[in-house]
Amino acid sequence: MTSNRFYIKQTKPLSATVLLYGDEHHHLSKVARIKPKEKVWLFDDHGTNYLARVEEIEKDRTRLSFLEEKGKEEAKTTITLAQALIKSKKMDFILQKATELGITTFIPVITARSIVKIEKKIEPKLERWQKICQEATKQCGRSIIPSILPPQHLGKLVEERNEERKLFLSEKRGNYLKHILLQDSGLPQKDKQPHSVIVLTGPEGGWTAEEESLILEHNYEAVSLGKYILKSETAAISSLAMISHFWNS
């Protein structure tokens, strides 16, 4: 079966055919070099997959016909990554790998030690991050493109989020994340994992004492990844890999 996958914006086929333009058309015709009559997979914003056949490739668009609908991808546990703002390339890297590891929502967080000021250039940044998510979703075989929310200040974030499990990575306190996950994996099947979890990861300089107190006041669980001090991007990816393995595999 074909492994080539392309994104369509429509959430439900309204006719027997669909057209690809822009980057998706270029990827199909110039990069993947798909030919007419070949089959490919399409996926939409709601995580639904469609098997389609290429009917015609023109200069600026590709016309395909729908063959079948596969259904939606659904996670056992929806994962939100709330990542403190760090340098641009590192944020891009985190977002790409977090998408591969199954996050459903990404929230950039403004903290006391955030060295990146983003408010005046947020729209181009959000567009770039959305494209990174889209490309990573295609590459790894997922069907759900993570939602990217505008940056939030830490205080507002911890007051408003209502995930079933709320974790924050701490260098100073907390149970090892592996112990939390192993304990939960031993529960009866229906209670094996939460329906939703948020992972709050700090900036390159770490949390201030005041921030840790604020986070704890809002019922977040402090968790540790071990005895070593990890870079922000390492901590984010490590925690997501563990959570995805135990709660969504």
WOMOHU-V120192 format. One record per residue. N is the residue number from 0. RES is the residue in one letter. BURIAL is # if it has 24 or more other C-alpha atoms within 12 Angstrom, else .. D_CENTER is the distance of its C-alpha to the mean C-alpha in Angstrom with 1 decimal. Layout:
[[N | RES | BURIAL | D_CENTER] [N | RES | BURIAL | D_CENTER]]
This chain:
[[0 | M | . | 25.9] [1 | T | . | 24.1] [2 | S | . | 20.8] [3 | N | # | 20.5] [4 | R | # | 17.7] [5 | F | # | 17.6] [6 | Y | # | 15.9] [7 | I | # | 18.2] [8 | K | . | 17.8] [9 | Q | . | 20.3] [10 | T | . | 19.1] [11 | K | # | 22.3] [12 | P | # | 24.9] [13 | L | . | 27.9] [14 | S | . | 30.2] [15 | A | . | 30.7] [16 | T | # | 29.4] [17 | V | # | 26.4] [18 | L | # | 26.4] [19 | L | # | 24.0] [20 | Y | . | 24.5] [21 | G | . | 23.4] [22 | D | . | 20.7] [23 | E | # | 20.2] [24 | H | # | 24.0] [25 | H | . | 24.4] [26 | H | # | 22.0] [27 | L | # | 23.8] [28 | S | # | 27.3] [29 | K | . | 27.3] [30 | V | . | 24.6] [31 | A | . | 24.5] [32 | R | . | 28.1] [33 | I | # | 27.9] [34 | K | . | 31.4] [35 | P | . | 32.7] [36 | K | . | 32.9] [37 | E | # | 30.0] [38 | K | # | 27.2] [39 | V | # | 23.5] [40 | W | # | 20.4] [41 | L | # | 18.9] [42 | F | # | 15.9] [43 | D | # | 15.3] [44 | D | # | 13.2] [45 | H | # | 14.0] [46 | G | # | 12.9] [47 | T | # | 16.6] [48 | N | # | 18.0] [49 | Y | # | 21.4] [50 | L | # | 23.8] [51 | A | # | 25.7] [52 | R | # | 28.7] [53 | V | # | 29.2] [54 | E | # | 32.5] [55 | E | # | 33.0] [56 | I | # | 31.6] [57 | E | . | 33.1] [58 | K | . | 32.9] [59 | D | . | 30.2] [60 | R | . | 28.6] [61 | T | # | 28.2] [62 | R | # | 29.4] [63 | L | # | 28.2] [64 | S | # | 29.4] [65 | F | # | 27.4] [66 | L | # | 28.6] [67 | E | . | 26.6] [68 | E | . | 23.6] [69 | K | . | 21.6] [70 | G | . | 19.8] [71 | K | . | 16.4] [72 | E | # | 13.7] [73 | E | . | 13.4] [74 | A | # | 11.9] [75 | K | # | 14.6] [76 | T | # | 12.6] [77 | T | # | 9.8] [78 | I | # | 7.8] [79 | T | # | 7.5] [80 | L | # | 7.5] [81 | A | # | 10.5] [82 | Q | # | 11.4] [83 | A | # | 15.0] [84 | L | # | 15.8] [85 | I | # | 17.0] [86 | K | # | 18.4] [87 | S | . | 16.8] [88 | K | . | 16.5] [89 | K | # | 15.0] [90 | M | # | 12.3] [91 | D | # | 11.6] [92 | F | . | 11.7] [93 | I | # | 9.4] [94 | L | # | 6.6] [95 | Q | # | 7.7] [96 | K | # | 8.0] [97 | A | # | 5.0] [98 | T | # | 3.5] [99 | E | # | 7.1] [100 | L | # | 7.2] [101 | G | # | 5.6] [102 | I | # | 3.4] [103 | T | # | 4.7] [104 | T | # | 5.5] [105 | F | # | 6.0] [106 | I | # | 9.8] [107 | P | # | 12.0] [108 | V | # | 15.1] [109 | I | # | 18.7] [110 | T | # | 20.8] [111 | A | # | 24.5] [112 | R | # | 23.8] [113 | S | # | 21.2] [114 | I | . | 23.0] [115 | V | # | 21.0] [116 | K | . | 22.4] [117 | I | # | 20.1] [118 | E | . | 21.7] [119 | K | . | 24.0] [120 | K | . | 21.5] [121 | I | . | 18.4] [122 | E | . | 18.5] [123 | P | . | 18.5] [124 | K | # | 15.7] [125 | L | # | 13.4] [126 | E | . | 14.5] [127 | R | . | 13.9] [128 | W | # | 10.3] [129 | Q | # | 9.8] [130 | K | # | 11.8] [131 | I | # | 9.9] [132 | C | # | 6.8] [133 | Q | # | 9.6] [134 | E | # | 11.4] [135 | A | # | 9.0] [136 | T | # | 8.5] [137 | K | # | 12.3] [138 | Q | . | 13.0] [139 | C | . | 11.6] [140 | G | # | 12.9] [141 | R | # | 10.2] [142 | S | # | 11.1] [143 | I | # | 8.5] [144 | I | # | 6.8] [145 | P | # | 4.3] [146 | S | # | 7.1] [147 | I | # | 8.2] [148 | L | # | 11.3] [149 | P | # | 14.3] [150 | P | # | 15.3] [151 | Q | # | 17.0] [152 | H | # | 19.9] [153 | L | # | 19.5] [154 | G | . | 22.4] [155 | K | . | 21.0] [156 | L | # | 17.6] [157 | V | # | 19.4] [158 | E | . | 21.9] [159 | E | . | 19.7] [160 | R | # | 16.8] [161 | N | . | 18.0] [162 | E | # | 15.6] [163 | E | . | 17.9] [164 | R | # | 17.2] [165 | K | # | 16.7] [166 | L | # | 16.6] [167 | F | # | 17.2] [168 | L | # | 17.9] [169 | S | # | 21.5] [170 | E | # | 23.9] [171 | K | . | 26.9] [172 | R | . | 26.5] [173 | G | . | 24.9] [174 | N | . | 24.8] [175 | Y | # | 23.2] [176 | L | # | 19.8] [177 | K | # | 21.2] [178 | H | . | 24.0] [179 | I | # | 21.9] [180 | L | # | 19.9] [181 | L | . | 23.2] [182 | Q | . | 25.0] [183 | D | . | 22.7] [184 | S | . | 22.7] [185 | G | . | 26.5] [186 | L | . | 26.6] [187 | P | . | 27.7] [188 | Q | . | 25.4] [189 | K | . | 24.8] [190 | D | . | 23.9] [191 | K | . | 21.9] [192 | Q | # | 18.6] [193 | P | # | 17.6] [194 | H | . | 16.0] [195 | S | # | 13.5] [196 | V | # | 12.7] [197 | I | # | 11.7] [198 | V | # | 11.8] [199 | L | # | 13.7] [200 | T | # | 14.3] [201 | G | # | 17.3] [202 | P | # | 18.6] [203 | E | # | 20.6] [204 | G | . | 23.7] [205 | G | # | 22.5] [206 | W | # | 23.1] [207 | T | . | 26.5] [208 | A | . | 28.6] [209 | E | . | 28.5] [210 | E | # | 24.8] [211 | E | # | 24.7] [212 | S | . | 27.4] [213 | L | . | 25.6] [214 | I | # | 22.4] [215 | L | # | 24.7] [216 | E | . | 26.7] [217 | H | # | 23.8] [218 | N | . | 23.4] [219 | Y | # | 20.6] [220 | E | # | 21.3] [221 | A | # | 21.8] [222 | V | # | 20.6] [223 | S | # | 21.7] [224 | L | # | 20.5] [225 | G | . | 24.1] [226 | K | . | 27.1] [227 | Y | . | 25.8] [228 | I | . | 24.2] [229 | L | # | 20.9] [230 | K | # | 19.4] [231 | S | # | 16.5] [232 | E | # | 14.1] [233 | T | # | 15.8] [234 | A | # | 15.5] [235 | A | # | 11.7] [236 | I | # | 11.2] [237 | S | # | 14.2] [238 | S | # | 13.3] [239 | L | # | 9.9] [240 | A | # | 12.0] [241 | M | # | 14.7] [242 | I | # | 13.0] [243 | S | # | 11.3] [244 | H | . | 14.8] [245 | F | # | 16.9] [246 | W | # | 15.2] [247 | N | # | 13.4] [248 | S | . | 15.6]]
